[in-house]
Amino acid sequence: MMRRKKKGSISSKTEKMLALQSAKAEDVEFSAMEADHDDVEAIRRGEAADQRQLKEILDEQ
């Protein structure tokens, strides 16, 4: 989560990119052999959400 210096301030591109990277760096264990259809679909939705979020961050600049 991004921390703002004061309420109402706008985060810089660097702060936004660091927040996105830290969110992606979560330690999650995944086994493709044990994944079911719902797991694979959740991964696809997560990747799509990451791309939308990155596009939104870059468009704000």
C-alpha positions as CSV (number, residue, x, y, z in Angstrom):
1,M,0.0,0.0,0.0
2,M,1.3,3.5,-0.9
3,R,2.0,5.8,2.0
4,R,1.3,9.4,1.4
5,K,3.3,12.2,3.1
6,K,0.1,14.1,3.8
7,K,-3.5,13.6,3.1
8,G,-4.5,14.7,-0.4
9,S,-1.0,14.6,-1.9
10,I,-0.5,12.9,-5.2
11,S,1.9,10.0,-5.4
12,S,4.8,10.2,-7.8
13,K,5.3,7.7,-10.7
14,T,8.2,6.2,-8.7
15,E,6.0,5.7,-5.6
16,K,3.3,4.1,-7.7
17,M,5.7,1.7,-9.4
18,L,7.3,0.7,-6.1
19,A,3.8,0.0,-4.7
20,L,2.9,-2.1,-7.7
21,Q,6.2,-4.1,-7.5
22,S,5.8,-4.8,-3.8
23,A,2.3,-6.0,-4.4
24,K,3.6,-8.4,-7.2
25,A,6.4,-9.6,-4.9
26,E,4.1,-11.4,-2.5
27,D,5.4,-14.8,-1.6
28,V,2.8,-17.3,-3.0
29,E,3.3,-21.0,-3.4
30,F,1.8,-22.4,-6.6
31,S,1.8,-25.9,-8.1
32,A,0.7,-26.2,-11.7
33,M,0.2,-29.9,-11.1
34,E,-2.3,-29.3,-8.4
35,A,-4.1,-26.3,-9.9
36,D,-7.7,-26.8,-10.9
37,H,-9.7,-24.8,-13.5
38,D,-10.7,-22.1,-10.9
39,D,-7.0,-21.6,-9.9
40,V,-6.0,-21.1,-13.5
41,E,-8.9,-18.7,-14.1
42,A,-7.9,-16.7,-11.0
43,I,-4.3,-16.4,-12.3
44,R,-5.6,-15.1,-15.7
45,R,-7.9,-12.6,-14.0
46,G,-5.0,-11.4,-11.7
47,E,-2.7,-10.9,-14.7
48,A,-5.3,-8.9,-16.5
49,A,-5.9,-6.8,-13.4
50,D,-2.2,-6.2,-13.1
51,Q,-2.0,-5.0,-16.7
52,R,-5.0,-2.7,-16.2
53,Q,-3.5,-1.2,-13.1
54,L,-0.1,-0.7,-14.8
55,K,-1.8,1.0,-17.7
56,E,-3.8,3.2,-15.3
57,I,-0.6,4.2,-13.5
58,L,1.2,5.0,-16.8
59,D,-1.7,7.0,-18.2
60,E,-1.8,9.2,-15.1
61,Q,1.7,10.5,-16.0
